[in-house]
Amino acid sequence: MIKVPRKKTSTTPPQNPAPVIAMPVELLTVRQAATFAQASQPTIRRWIRAEGLPAYRSKEKGRVRIDKADLVKFLRGDVI
């Protein structure tokens, strides 16, 4: 077996770590998204299921939420 010396890594954290900035996220219900997009609720659900609109399901009750920024990008035709 060949022994290769390894560099010692520092276990101390950096002196000035970059601050973490949380971006505000506005999550919409299917009803709110439908109102915003001027579409029906079944249309919003179809966009989620078949056309790739990102959505999030809550663990507690399984309700669907849509990020407003993702919905705006989807309506513009931008790649999400």
N, C-alpha and C positions, 0 to 999 in steps of 0.2 A: 504494500500500500504506500502511495506517495503522500507525504504530508505537505500541504500547502499552507504557508502562513496566512492568516486572515487579518484584515485591518481591524483594529479595535474601534468599535462604534461608541459614540458618546451616549450615555444614558441620561444626561441632563437635557431638559427641553431648551429650545432656543431662547435667547435673552428677550427678544421682542417678537413674539409670534404675531402674525397678521391677525387683525380682528375679524371675527366672523360676522358678516352682516346678513341678517335674515331679510329676504325679499318678501314683501307682503303678498299673500296669495288670497285672491277672492274666489271662494268656491261657491258655485251656483247649484241649486237644485235643478231637476229636469224642467220643472215648471218655470223657474226663473230664466233658465237658458232658452226655453221656447219663447218666452216673452221678449227677451233681449234680441233673439235672432229672427223674430217675427215668423216663427214656424210652429207647428203643432208639437205636442209632447211625443206622439209616436214617431214623428220625423227625427226629433233629437235622439230618441232611443235607436232608431235605424242608423243614424250617423255614427253612433257609438258602436253598434254591433257590426255593421257592414262596411262603413266607410272610413274607419280609423280615427274618429274623434276620441281623444284620450279622456277617460273618466276614471273615477276612483270610487271604490265601494267601502263604506264604513264597516268596521269589524262588528260593532255592537248590533246594529239593526240591518245592515246590508243595504243601506240607502246609497243611491248613486249621486256623486257630486262631480261637477265639471269645473275646471279651472277657467276663469273668465278670459285670461290671456290666451289659453289654448283655443277657446271658442272663437275669439277674434281672429287668430291666425287661420283657423279652419275656414271661417267665412270669407277671408281674403283669398284663400286658395294657397296659402303658404305651406311649406313642408313643416310638419310638426315632429 
